[in-house]
Structure formats: C-alpha cells, structure tokens
Amino acid sequence: MGLSTHILDTALGRPAANVRLILMELRDGVWTELAGGMTDDDGRCKTLLGNLPLEATTYELTFDTSPYFAAQGITSLYPHVKITFNVTDSTQHYHIPLLLTANGYTTYRGS
C-alpha cells in the first residue's frame, strides 16, 4: 500500500500548497531520513515513500510550515509540525492529514 498526506489550511479554507515534507524512520533508537517531498496545488503528497516499501515501524513526518505562512505575510506559532506515528500493518494504506492554522493544528488517521 503506501503513505500519503494532505494539508488543509482551515483558516483560509483551502489546501496548503508547496509545503516541504521530510519523512524519517526510527530504527534501533536512531532517526534516519528516508524521503521528502512537497505538497501539490491540492495540498497533497501521494509519493512520500517514493519507491520504498511501507514497513511496520515508527515514522516521523515533518511539515515545514514556516515558509508557507511567511509567503502569506503571516507569523506562525509553529515553524514546523512533526507528527510521529506507528505503522502496525504495512499491508494497509496510511494517510496522515494535517488541519493547519498559524496558531494550531490537528491530525488524525485518514483514509
């Protein structure tokens, strides 16, 4: 299956495009960068893993939100958002959405 994300700027009611993403993996107590990407015009990134398989492990997805808000002339409380999550069944798809404002965020497991 795979891994994807989507960012919705809930203050503006639209997708957050051109947000840089970094995907890390925790193995034996050490974080290793696996991949990265950017959100598209719809605020989505469907290719976070590239050609790598999804594995049952702990991942961390970092959303570099500071440039996104700076481009709008907005000062954000959170220069980046890090979401750490466990994949327990690598045969399933994991969708990690982010609902974002300059002063708060929410995440959940999507479909």
N, C-alpha and C positions, 0 to 999 in steps of 0.2 A: 504494500500500500504506500503510505508516504506521510509527509508532513507539509502543512501549509499554514498560512496566517493571513489575516485581514485586519486592517486598521480603519476604524471609523472615528472621525473627529466629531464627537457628539455635540460639541458647542456650535459647530458650523453645520452639522447635519450632512456631511459629505465624507467620502473616503479621503484618507491621508496618503497622498501620492509622494513618491520619491523619498521615502524614509529608508535609511540604511539599516540592514539587519545583519547580525552576527550570530551564528549558531555554534555553541560549544557543547562538548560531551564530557561527562565525568567518568573517568576510568581509573580505578585504583587510587582514588583520592586526588587525582590531578585533572584540572580542566584543560581541554585541548580544543582549539578552534577547528571546526570541521568545514564550515562553509559560510557563505554570506550572500547577500543579495540586496535588492531594492524593491520597494512596493511599486506596483504599476499604477496607471491612472485610476484604477478602480480600488486602490489601496491594498491590493493582494500580492502575495508572493507564493506561487504554487510549486516553485522549484528550489526550495531551501536546501534539500539534500543533494541536489544535482544527480549524479549517478550513484551516489552512496545508498546502501540499503538502510531502512529504518531498523534500528536494533532496540531490544529491551534493555534500556539503560536510563540514566538521568541526563537530561539535556537542559541547556540554558539558552534562551533566545533573548538577545539584546536588541531593543529598538532605539536607534539613535535619534531621539525626538528633538534635540536642541536645534539643529539646522532647519527642521520643518517649521518650528514655531518662529525662529529668527527670520525666516523668509516672509513671514506674515507680520513682522514687527511686534511680535508678542513675546513677553518674558515668561518663561515656563518654570514652574517649581521643580520639574523633573527633567534634567538634561538627557537622561536615558531611562528606559524602563527595562528591567530584567525580569523575565519570567522563567522560573525553574520548574520543570515538570518531569514526571516519571512516565516512561513508556513501558507498560507491562505486557502488552501483546503486540508484537511487531507485525502481525498479520492485519491489524486494523489501521485505518487512517486516523491521524491525529491532526485536528485543526485547532490552532491556538489564536483566537481572535483577541483584539485589543480595542476596547472602547476608550477613547482618549480625549482629555481636555488639557489645557495648560496647567490646571491645578488638581488633577485627579485622573485616575484610570481604573478600569475594571477589566477582568479577563475571565474566561471560562473555557471549557472544552466544547468546541463547536462540532459541526458535522460536515 
